Amino acid sequence: MDALTLFGLFAVTAMLVCYAFEDRSPWFVVLFAMSCALGSAYGFLQGAWPFGVVEAIWALVALRRWHLRPER
């Protein structure tokens, strides 16, 4: 397994964990957004630009959700 694949595995694993725990703290929503940004970077680095674009959009959606949370 090369470094790029490990980076992608880390990004999507972090996304999954943060998504599972985002009801516990607003910080998990921020971490989810950051994980989506890492997933986007992975997509672009791997050459799968549609995946990179979709993950970048998810990162922006997550940041908006964090911004609109009342307990932030």
A tleap script that builds the chain and sets N, CA, C and O, in Angstrom:
source leaprc.protein.ff14SB
mol = sequence {
  NMET ASP ALA LEU THR LEU PHE GLY LEU PHE
  ALA VAL THR ALA MET LEU VAL CYS TYR ALA
  PHE GLU ASP ARG SER PRO TRP PHE VAL VAL
  LEU PHE ALA MET SER CYS ALA LEU GLY SER
  ALA TYR GLY PHE LEU GLN GLY ALA TRP PRO
  PHE GLY VAL VAL GLU ALA ILE TRP ALA LEU
  VAL ALA LEU ARG ARG TRP HIE LEU ARG PRO
  GLU CARG
}
set mol.1.N position { 0.848 -1.175 0.000 }
set mol.1.CA position { 0.000 0.000 0.000 }
set mol.1.C position { 0.894 1.238 0.000 }
set mol.1.O position { 1.767 1.390 0.854 }
set mol.2.N position { 0.662 2.106 -0.959 }
set mol.2.CA position { 1.511 3.298 -1.060 }
set mol.2.C position { 0.999 4.420 -0.147 }
set mol.2.O position { -0.063 4.304 0.466 }
set mol.3.N position { 1.768 5.495 -0.070 }
set mol.3.CA position { 1.455 6.592 0.844 }
set mol.3.C position { 0.144 7.279 0.476 }
set mol.3.O position { -0.611 7.671 1.365 }
set mol.4.N position { -0.137 7.430 -0.805 }
set mol.4.CA position { -1.374 8.086 -1.221 }
set mol.4.C position { -2.596 7.268 -0.805 }
set mol.4.O position { -3.598 7.828 -0.360 }
set mol.5.N position { -2.512 5.962 -0.949 }
set mol.5.CA position { -3.614 5.099 -0.532 }
set mol.5.C position { -3.817 5.160 0.977 }
set mol.5.O position { -4.955 5.185 1.444 }
set mol.6.N position { -2.745 5.185 1.737 }
set mol.6.CA position { -2.857 5.318 3.200 }
set mol.6.C position { -3.480 6.654 3.588 }
set mol.6.O position { -4.288 6.729 4.515 }
set mol.7.N position { -3.099 7.698 2.874 }
set mol.7.CA position { -3.682 9.025 3.113 }
set mol.7.C position { -5.188 8.997 2.857 }
set mol.7.O position { -5.960 9.531 3.653 }
set mol.8.N position { -5.607 8.383 1.763 }
set mol.8.CA position { -7.027 8.265 1.446 }
set mol.8.C position { -7.768 7.435 2.477 }
set mol.8.O position { -8.885 7.777 2.867 }
set mol.9.N position { -7.163 6.361 2.916 }
set mol.9.CA position { -7.770 5.517 3.945 }
set mol.9.C position { -7.954 6.292 5.244 }
set mol.9.O position { -8.993 6.188 5.897 }
set mol.10.N position { -6.943 7.064 5.612 }
set mol.10.CA position { -7.047 7.897 6.808 }
set mol.10.C position { -8.176 8.911 6.666 }
set mol.10.O position { -8.963 9.097 7.594 }
set mol.11.N position { -8.262 9.565 5.514 }
set mol.11.CA position { -9.268 10.607 5.304 }
set mol.11.C position { -10.682 10.040 5.412 }
set mol.11.O position { -11.517 10.603 6.120 }
set mol.12.N position { -10.958 8.946 4.729 }
set mol.12.CA position { -12.323 8.413 4.757 }
set mol.12.C position { -12.651 7.759 6.104 }
set mol.12.O position { -13.810 7.762 6.518 }
set mol.13.N position { -11.657 7.204 6.788 }
set mol.13.CA position { -11.892 6.661 8.125 }
set mol.13.C position { -12.216 7.788 9.098 }
set mol.13.O position { -13.121 7.660 9.922 }
set mol.14.N position { -11.480 8.888 9.002 }
set mol.14.CA position { -11.750 10.046 9.860 }
set mol.14.C position { -13.138 10.610 9.571 }
set mol.14.O position { -13.844 11.019 10.493 }
set mol.15.N position { -13.532 10.636 8.304 }
set mol.15.CA position { -14.874 11.102 7.955 }
set mol.15.C position { -15.932 10.232 8.622 }
set mol.15.O position { -16.887 10.750 9.200 }
set mol.16.N position { -15.769 8.931 8.547 }
set mol.16.CA position { -16.730 7.998 9.125 }
set mol.16.C position { -16.837 8.169 10.633 }
set mol.16.O position { -17.941 8.231 11.174 }
set mol.17.N position { -15.707 8.244 11.311 }
set mol.17.CA position { -15.698 8.374 12.771 }
set mol.17.C position { -16.327 9.705 13.192 }
set mol.17.O position { -17.155 9.742 14.102 }
set mol.18.N position { -15.938 10.778 12.541 }
set mol.18.CA position { -16.476 12.094 12.907 }
set mol.18.C position { -17.967 12.182 12.621 }
set mol.18.O position { -18.708 12.787 13.395 }
set mol.19.N position { -18.414 11.592 11.526 }
set mol.19.CA position { -19.841 11.594 11.212 }
set mol.19.C position { -20.627 10.820 12.262 }
set mol.19.O position { -21.725 11.221 12.646 }
set mol.20.N position { -20.065 9.721 12.719 }
set mol.20.CA position { -20.746 8.902 13.725 }
set mol.20.C position { -20.882 9.623 15.060 }
set mol.20.O position { -21.839 9.376 15.794 }
set mol.21.N position { -19.951 10.502 15.387 }
set mol.21.CA position { -19.945 11.173 16.686 }
set mol.21.C position { -20.368 12.636 16.633 }
set mol.21.O position { -20.256 13.333 17.642 }
set mol.22.N position { -20.846 13.124 15.501 }
set mol.22.CA position { -21.084 14.562 15.404 }
set mol.22.C position { -22.237 15.056 16.277 }
set mol.22.O position { -22.330 16.258 16.523 }
set mol.23.N position { -23.112 14.179 16.753 }
set mol.23.CA position { -24.164 14.611 17.681 }
set mol.23.C position { -23.628 14.870 19.088 }
set mol.23.O position { -24.294 15.511 19.900 }
set mol.24.N position { -22.437 14.375 19.371 }
set mol.24.CA position { -21.867 14.518 20.716 }
set mol.24.C position { -21.230 15.872 20.960 }
set mol.24.O position { -21.202 16.353 22.092 }
set mol.25.N position { -20.716 16.493 19.901 }
set mol.25.CA position { -20.047 17.775 20.063 }
set mol.25.C position { -19.971 18.494 18.718 }
set mol.25.O position { -19.803 17.853 17.681 }
set mol.26.N position { -20.093 19.810 18.730 }
set mol.26.CA position { -19.940 20.560 17.480 }
set mol.26.C position { -18.546 20.402 16.867 }
set mol.26.O position { -18.363 20.591 15.665 }
set mol.27.N position { -17.578 20.058 17.696 }
set mol.27.CA position { -16.219 19.902 17.179 }
set mol.27.C position { -16.110 18.722 16.219 }
set mol.27.O position { -15.262 18.726 15.327 }
set mol.28.N position { -16.961 17.710 16.394 }
set mol.28.CA position { -16.941 16.596 15.451 }
set mol.28.C position { -17.448 17.031 14.073 }
set mol.28.O position { -17.056 16.456 13.058 }
set mol.29.N position { -18.313 18.037 14.037 }
set mol.29.CA position { -18.769 18.562 12.747 }
set mol.29.C position { -17.603 19.276 12.049 }
set mol.29.O position { -17.409 19.135 10.842 }
set mol.30.N position { -16.841 20.035 12.822 }
set mol.30.CA position { -15.658 20.711 12.256 }
set mol.30.C position { -14.638 19.676 11.780 }
set mol.30.O position { -14.067 19.809 10.697 }
set mol.31.N position { -14.416 18.651 12.594 }
set mol.31.CA position { -13.476 17.603 12.191 }
set mol.31.C position { -13.976 16.839 10.971 }
set mol.31.O position { -13.180 16.409 10.137 }
set mol.32.N position { -15.296 16.668 10.865 }
set mol.32.CA position { -15.864 16.037 9.682 }
set mol.32.C position { -15.585 16.894 8.450 }
set mol.32.O position { -15.219 16.370 7.398 }
set mol.33.N position { -15.754 18.202 8.576 }
set mol.33.CA position { -15.463 19.106 7.453 }
set mol.33.C position { -13.986 19.020 7.055 }
set mol.33.O position { -13.656 18.993 5.869 }
set mol.34.N position { -13.116 18.977 8.042 }
set mol.34.CA position { -11.692 18.865 7.740 }
set mol.34.C position { -11.377 17.522 7.080 }
set mol.34.O position { -10.551 17.452 6.169 }
set mol.35.N position { -12.028 16.474 7.536 }
set mol.35.CA position { -11.826 15.155 6.934 }
set mol.35.C position { -12.324 15.135 5.495 }
set mol.35.O position { -11.708 14.510 4.631 }
set mol.36.N position { -13.433 15.814 5.238 }
set mol.36.CA position { -13.923 15.923 3.859 }
set mol.36.C position { -12.922 16.680 2.986 }
set mol.36.O position { -12.712 16.329 1.825 }
set mol.37.N position { -12.313 17.709 3.545 }
set mol.37.CA position { -11.294 18.449 2.796 }
set mol.37.C position { -10.095 17.553 2.488 }
set mol.37.O position { -9.526 17.627 1.399 }
set mol.38.N position { -9.712 16.709 3.444 }
set mol.38.CA position { -8.632 15.755 3.188 }
set mol.38.C position { -9.045 14.746 2.122 }
set mol.38.O position { -8.242 14.376 1.266 }
set mol.39.N position { -10.301 14.302 2.175 }
set mol.39.CA position { -10.807 13.397 1.152 }
set mol.39.C position { -10.812 14.047 -0.213 }
set mol.39.O position { -10.531 13.396 -1.219 }
set mol.40.N position { -11.132 15.326 -0.251 }
set mol.40.CA position { -11.088 16.072 -1.507 }
set mol.40.C position { -9.668 16.138 -2.059 }
set mol.40.O position { -9.436 15.918 -3.247 }
set mol.41.N position { -8.735 16.442 -1.181 }
set mol.41.CA position { -7.332 16.483 -1.605 }
set mol.41.C position { -6.897 15.125 -2.147 }
set mol.41.O position { -6.208 15.043 -3.163 }
set mol.42.N position { -7.304 14.073 -1.462 }
set mol.42.CA position { -6.988 12.724 -1.933 }
set mol.42.C position { -7.559 12.473 -3.326 }
set mol.42.O position { -6.874 11.938 -4.198 }
set mol.43.N position { -8.806 12.859 -3.527 }
set mol.43.CA position { -9.424 12.669 -4.835 }
set mol.43.C position { -8.664 13.380 -5.938 }
set mol.43.O position { -8.422 12.804 -6.999 }
set mol.44.N position { -8.289 14.624 -5.696 }
set mol.44.CA position { -7.531 15.370 -6.713 }
set mol.44.C position { -6.137 14.771 -6.928 }
set mol.44.O position { -5.679 14.659 -8.065 }
set mol.45.N position { -5.469 14.391 -5.846 }
set mol.45.CA position { -4.134 13.802 -5.976 }
set mol.45.C position { -4.161 12.465 -6.702 }
set mol.45.O position { -3.222 12.115 -7.417 }
set mol.46.N position { -5.239 11.727 -6.513 }
set mol.46.CA position { -5.358 10.427 -7.143 }
set mol.46.C position { -5.784 10.547 -8.600 }
set mol.46.O position { -5.629 9.601 -9.372 }
set mol.47.N position { -6.313 11.691 -8.977 }
set mol.47.CA position { -6.756 11.904 -10.347 }
set mol.47.C position { -8.242 11.701 -10.542 }
set mol.47.O position { -8.734 11.738 -11.670 }
set mol.48.N position { -8.962 11.485 -9.451 }
set mol.48.CA position { -10.413 11.317 -9.531 }
set mol.48.C position { -11.053 12.652 -9.178 }
set mol.48.O position { -11.590 12.820 -8.083 }
set mol.49.N position { -10.996 13.606 -10.113 }
set mol.49.CA position { -11.450 14.956 -9.807 }
set mol.49.C position { -12.929 15.045 -9.456 }
set mol.49.O position { -13.284 15.913 -8.659 }
set mol.50.N position { -13.838 14.193 -10.002 }
set mol.50.CA position { -15.236 14.300 -9.546 }
set mol.50.C position { -15.375 14.002 -8.042 }
set mol.50.O position { -16.152 14.659 -7.348 }
set mol.51.N position { -14.630 13.023 -7.548 }
set mol.51.CA position { -14.626 12.716 -6.123 }
set mol.51.C position { -14.085 13.911 -5.338 }
set mol.51.O position { -14.623 14.264 -4.289 }
set mol.52.N position { -13.027 14.528 -5.844 }
set mol.52.CA position { -12.459 15.692 -5.178 }
set mol.52.C position { -13.431 16.846 -5.095 }
set mol.52.O position { -13.496 17.531 -4.074 }
set mol.53.N position { -14.188 17.070 -6.154 }
set mol.53.CA position { -15.167 18.162 -6.167 }
set mol.53.C position { -16.296 17.882 -5.178 }
set mol.53.O position { -16.686 18.766 -4.415 }
set mol.54.N position { -16.817 16.666 -5.188 }
set mol.54.CA position { -17.920 16.317 -4.289 }
set mol.54.C position { -17.490 16.412 -2.832 }
set mol.54.O position { -18.245 16.909 -1.996 }
set mol.55.N position { -16.309 15.950 -2.523 }
set mol.55.CA position { -15.826 16.033 -1.136 }
set mol.55.C position { -15.589 17.479 -0.717 }
set mol.55.O position { -15.809 17.821 0.445 }
set mol.56.N position { -15.152 18.328 -1.625 }
set mol.56.CA position { -14.986 19.752 -1.306 }
set mol.56.C position { -16.342 20.385 -0.990 }
set mol.56.O position { -16.454 21.203 -0.077 }
set mol.57.N position { -17.365 20.003 -1.748 }
set mol.57.CA position { -18.708 20.511 -1.480 }
set mol.57.C position { -19.194 20.019 -0.122 }
set mol.57.O position { -19.781 20.790 0.636 }
set mol.58.N position { -18.956 18.739 0.198 }
set mol.58.CA position { -19.336 18.210 1.506 }
set mol.58.C position { -18.633 18.967 2.634 }
set mol.58.O position { -19.227 19.204 3.685 }
set mol.59.N position { -17.386 19.341 2.423 }
set mol.59.CA position { -16.661 20.106 3.444 }
set mol.59.C position { -17.350 21.448 3.687 }
set mol.59.O position { -17.493 21.873 4.834 }
set mol.60.N position { -17.775 22.112 2.622 }
set mol.60.CA position { -18.470 23.391 2.770 }
set mol.60.C position { -19.832 23.210 3.439 }
set mol.60.O position { -20.223 24.028 4.272 }
set mol.61.N position { -20.548 22.160 3.088 }
set mol.61.CA position { -21.842 21.873 3.722 }
set mol.61.C position { -21.655 21.628 5.219 }
set mol.61.O position { -22.432 22.129 6.033 }
set mol.62.N position { -20.641 20.870 5.577 }
set mol.62.CA position { -20.384 20.584 6.994 }
set mol.62.C position { -20.016 21.853 7.756 }
set mol.62.O position { -20.466 22.050 8.885 }
set mol.63.N position { -19.205 22.710 7.154 }
set mol.63.CA position { -18.868 23.971 7.822 }
set mol.63.C position { -20.108 24.834 8.025 }
set mol.63.O position { -20.247 25.490 9.057 }
set mol.64.N position { -20.997 24.836 7.057 }
set mol.64.CA position { -22.251 25.593 7.199 }
set mol.64.C position { -23.100 24.999 8.321 }
set mol.64.O position { -23.673 25.738 9.122 }
set mol.65.N position { -23.185 23.667 8.385 }
set mol.65.CA position { -23.946 23.024 9.456 }
set mol.65.C position { -23.364 23.373 10.820 }
set mol.65.O position { -24.104 23.598 11.777 }
set mol.66.N position { -22.034 23.416 10.906 }
set mol.66.CA position { -21.392 23.784 12.174 }
set mol.66.C position { -21.721 25.231 12.526 }
set mol.66.O position { -22.026 25.549 13.676 }
set mol.67.N position { -21.657 26.088 11.533 }
set mol.67.CA position { -21.915 27.522 11.761 }
set mol.67.C position { -23.348 27.762 12.236 }
set mol.67.O position { -23.590 28.672 13.029 }
set mol.68.N position { -24.281 26.970 11.768 }
set mol.68.CA position { -25.690 27.155 12.111 }
set mol.68.C position { -26.113 26.418 13.385 }
set mol.68.O position { -27.245 26.581 13.840 }
set mol.69.N position { -25.225 25.616 13.963 }
set mol.69.CA position { -25.584 24.880 15.196 }
set mol.69.C position { -25.752 25.869 16.358 }
set mol.69.O position { -24.917 26.753 16.547 }
set mol.70.N position { -26.806 25.721 17.114 }
set mol.70.CA position { -27.047 26.672 18.219 }
set mol.70.C position { -26.069 26.532 19.382 }
set mol.70.O position { -25.767 27.525 20.043 }
set mol.71.N position { -25.561 25.320 19.652 }
set mol.71.CA position { -24.678 25.129 20.815 }
set mol.71.C position { -23.213 25.353 20.497 }
set mol.71.O position { -22.346 24.992 21.293 }
set mol.72.N position { -22.932 25.927 19.382 }
set mol.72.CA position { -21.561 26.183 18.964 }
set mol.72.C position { -20.985 27.188 19.876 }
set mol.72.O position { -19.825 27.569 19.722 }
savepdb mol mol.pdb
quit
